[in-house]
Amino acid sequence: MAGSMAAVGIIAGAMILTGGLAAVGTASVVGQRLAGAADAGALAAADAASGAVPGVPCERASEVTAAFGAGLAVCDLDELVATVTVEMRFGPLVARASARAGPPP
């Protein structure tokens, strides 16, 4: 009887550990995806601001970030420098990432 209780405890512990590791892995993937979306959105906005591509800078950033499955939260332009913040839902939480692109100072 004691052996079966120990086995159940070990299996339950392994299941909890596996679930926790899966959640951490998923959060890592979401973070990398958001970072890529923010980078691409900032580059798209900076390119539009410089005239390298046609369009309104923040609209271009919104289109690009939507392709990543992220929402554009903030888009700021300071001449040719674009700062973009994107967000994505991760379970009950909202994850955010920011990026800046433009010519060097």
LINBELSUL-V585415 format. One record per pair of residues at least 12 apart in sequence whose C-alpha atoms are under 8 Angstrom apart, sorted by the first residue. I is the first residue (numbers start at 0). GAP is how many residues later the second one is. D is the distance in Angstrom with one decimal. If there is no record, write none. Layout:
i:I gap:GAP d:D
i:I gap:GAP d:D
//
This chain:
i:26 gap:63 d:7.5
i:29 gap:60 d:7.5
i:30 gap:64 d:7.5
i:30 gap:66 d:7.7
i:32 gap:35 d:7.2
i:33 gap:34 d:7.9
i:33 gap:36 d:6.9
i:33 gap:52 d:6.9
i:33 gap:53 d:7.1
i:33 gap:54 d:7.3
i:33 gap:61 d:8.0
i:33 gap:62 d:7.0
i:33 gap:63 d:5.9
i:34 gap:62 d:5.7
i:34 gap:63 d:7.2
i:34 gap:64 d:7.6
i:36 gap:27 d:7.3
i:36 gap:28 d:5.1
i:36 gap:31 d:5.8
i:36 gap:33 d:6.9
i:36 gap:49 d:7.2
i:37 gap:27 d:6.9
i:37 gap:46 d:6.1
i:37 gap:47 d:6.2
i:37 gap:48 d:5.8
i:37 gap:59 d:6.3
i:37 gap:60 d:5.6
i:37 gap:61 d:5.3
i:38 gap:45 d:8.0
i:38 gap:59 d:7.7
i:38 gap:60 d:5.3
i:38 gap:61 d:7.2
i:38 gap:62 d:7.6
i:39 gap:21 d:7.6
i:39 gap:24 d:6.7
i:39 gap:25 d:7.1
i:40 gap:19 d:7.4
i:40 gap:20 d:4.2
i:40 gap:21 d:6.9
i:40 gap:23 d:5.6
i:40 gap:24 d:5.6
i:40 gap:43 d:6.6
i:41 gap:19 d:6.4
i:41 gap:40 d:5.6
i:41 gap:41 d:5.9
i:41 gap:42 d:5.3
i:41 gap:57 d:6.1
i:41 gap:58 d:5.6
i:41 gap:59 d:5.3
i:42 gap:18 d:7.9
i:42 gap:39 d:7.6
i:42 gap:57 d:7.8
i:42 gap:58 d:5.5
i:42 gap:59 d:7.3
i:43 gap:13 d:7.0
i:43 gap:16 d:5.9
i:43 gap:17 d:5.5
i:43 gap:20 d:7.2
i:44 gap:12 d:4.1
i:44 gap:13 d:5.7
i:44 gap:14 d:7.8
i:44 gap:15 d:5.9
i:44 gap:16 d:5.2
i:44 gap:37 d:6.0
i:45 gap:34 d:5.9
i:45 gap:35 d:5.9
i:45 gap:36 d:5.2
i:45 gap:55 d:6.0
i:45 gap:56 d:5.5
i:46 gap:55 d:7.9
i:47 gap:12 d:7.2
i:48 gap:30 d:7.5
i:48 gap:31 d:5.6
i:49 gap:30 d:5.9
i:57 gap:17 d:5.9
i:57 gap:18 d:7.9
i:60 gap:14 d:7.8
i:60 gap:23 d:7.8
i:64 gap:21 d:7.4
i:68 gap:19 d:7.5
i:69 gap:16 d:6.2
i:69 gap:17 d:5.7
i:69 gap:18 d:5.1
i:70 gap:15 d:5.5
i:70 gap:16 d:5.3
i:70 gap:17 d:6.3
i:71 gap:12 d:7.5
i:71 gap:13 d:6.3
i:71 gap:14 d:4.6
i:71 gap:15 d:6.5
i:72 gap:12 d:5.5
i:72 gap:13 d:5.1
i:72 gap:14 d:6.3
i:73 gap:12 d:6.9
i:79 gap:22 d:5.7
i:79 gap:23 d:7.0
i:80 gap:19 d:7.0
i:80 gap:20 d:5.7
i:80 gap:21 d:4.3
i:80 gap:22 d:6.8
i:81 gap:18 d:5.6
i:81 gap:19 d:5.3
i:81 gap:20 d:6.2
i:82 gap:15 d:7.2
i:82 gap:16 d:5.8
i:82 gap:17 d:4.3
i:82 gap:18 d:6.6
i:83 gap:14 d:5.5
i:83 gap:15 d:5.5
i:83 gap:16 d:6.3
i:84 gap:12 d:5.6
i:84 gap:13 d:4.2
i:84 gap:14 d:6.6
i:85 gap:12 d:6.4
//
